[in-house]
Structures are given as structure tokens and as C-alpha cells.
Amino acid sequence: MNQKQMNNAIATASLRLAVIQPDFNGTYPDMSKQDYYARIAEKPLKLPDGREVRYSPGTFSCWESAYRKGGFDALIPKERSDKGHCRRLDADSISKIYELRERFPRLSASGIRSIMIADGLINASDASVSTFQRFIRKNNLKGVSAPGIRDRRAFEEEFSTGMYQADTLYGPYIKENGVSRRAYCIMILDDKSRLIVGGKFFYQDTGVNFQRVLHDAVATYGIPGKLYVDYTDVLTIPTF
């Protein structure tokens, strides 16, 4: 890496630190860290080399995790060893693969790649489906057999409405009045029947919007015995 490349790399690390810094000092104006990351993901970031890249909220979380573990140096992008050849998966891409595999154990390699393309983390020409398949196979990430990922089937309830599972899926960017905004699909699934009991698209992934979907699900299909959610923020469940 020559001096110009090193300067760009350090400038990129500084940009990444500037993005995640509000999380460390609590200065973001949003309701939660997730809302903050989702908001800044709506617009591309201009990199020191002039490129404009749109990142997913998950990528910002990966930067945050890297910084907590390795400090500023962990944010410096490493020079690709495969430069001049077909691109391999970089650290950000690998982190996203692990994140998606944890959230969706049965998602195929092609499905993971499609989400990463939609999130703007990679381009369609960056890595083929076979590249993802080889990585998943080599690292033993083949669905529920992956280390550290428990088989969700072990938690299957005996009867319907025994437990609802809820999660948020990243949707497409929608241009409205000249402004491009990401859509989020908040969905609730019955654990036993696998029936989608609630689901709706929003522009924000918030607890309030989740409560709206939950209210409709309960009104239509009944109150569940348990509710499993993958949210880091504490949610106040409304009284029905």
C-alpha cells in the first residue's frame, strides 16, 4: 500500500469513526441506535476517493463492533490481496454473512447474496453465488448445522398461538417526492403453523410500528402464550 492509498485508508477509517461516534457519546437525535443507523443508511456516504457508497445499518454495527475490539486501526480498510482478479469477500461482507446466517438460519447462499446487493454492501459483479456457497461450506455455515446457531425446530410449540416470532426485514428503497427512503417490513410469524399473522411495511423500524403490527396480529389470531423478538431495545407491549 503506497502513501496515497494509506492516506485514503486512514481518511476512510476517520469517516467510519465519525459515523459511529454518536453511538458512543449518546448524541444521536433518534429514538435508538437502530433508528440512527437506519436514518444515515438512507443516503450514500462520500468516501475520500470520491466514490459514493450506500451502506446498510448492519455494516455500521460491524464498524462499531470492530472499533470496540480493535480501536481505530480496526476501522482502516485492508488492501485486497486479490486486487486485479475476481473480488473475494472482504471483512464487511463476511460480517454481514454471519449476521444474516444468525438471523435466518435457513436462508440460501443466493438469498444472502441478494440481500447484501439490495443493501448496497456489494455489487452484483463483486462476488458470484458460487463464491458465497464456497465460503458458507468452508466455514460450516450451512444453516442450522453452523456452530453457535441453534436449530429453531427445537423450540417449535405444540399448538398454534403458543408463540409468535417477530423480526424486521430490510425492504427496497422507495423514492417519494424526490427523496429515496428505505422501507422496512415488520413481520410476525406463528411458531407452530408458520402462518404470517402480521406484517406491514414502514419507513422506520421502531417499537411503535412493531406494536401496530402486533396489535393487528392479536386482534385477528389471538394472544400468544409467548412472544419472541430479536430487538435490542426494550419494547412496551400494549394492553389489548
C-alpha positions, 0 to 999 in steps of 0.5 A: 500500500503506497502513501496515497492509498494509506492516506485514503485508508486512514481518511476512510477509517476517520469517516467510519469513526465519525459515523459511529461516534454518536453511538458512543457519546449518546448524541444521536437525535433518534429514538435508538441506535437502530433508528440512527443507523437506519436514518444515515443508511438512507443516503450514500456516504462520500468516501475520500476517493470520491466514490459514493457508497450506500451502506446498510445499518448492519455494516455500521454495527460491524464498524462499531463492533470492530472499533470496540475490539480493535480501536481505530486501526480496526476501522482502516480498510485492508488492501485486497490481496486479490486486487486485479482478479475476481473480488473475494469477500472482504471483512464487511461482507463476511460480517454481514454473512454471519449476521444474516446466517444468525438471523435466518438460519435457513436462508440460501447462499443466493438469498444472502447474496441478494440481500447484501446487493439490495443493501448496497454492501456489494455489487452484483459483479463483486462476488458470484453465488458460487463464491458465497456457497464456497465460503458458507461450506468452508466455514460450516455455515450451512444453516442450522448445522453452523456452530453457535446457531441453534436449530429453531425446530427445537423450540417449535410449540405444540399448538398454534398461538403458543408463540409468535416470532417477530423480526424486521426485514430490510425492504427496497428503497422507495423514492417519494417526492424526490427523496429515496427512503428505505422501507422496512417490513415488520413481520410476525410469524406463528411458531407452530403453523408458520402462518404470517399473522402480521406484517406491514411495511414502514419507513422506520423500524421502531417499537411503535410500528412493531406494536401496530403490527402486533396489535393487528396480529392479536386482534385477528389470531389471538394472544400468544402464550409467548412472544419472541423478538430479536430487538435490542431495545426494550419494547412496551407491549400494549394492553389489548 
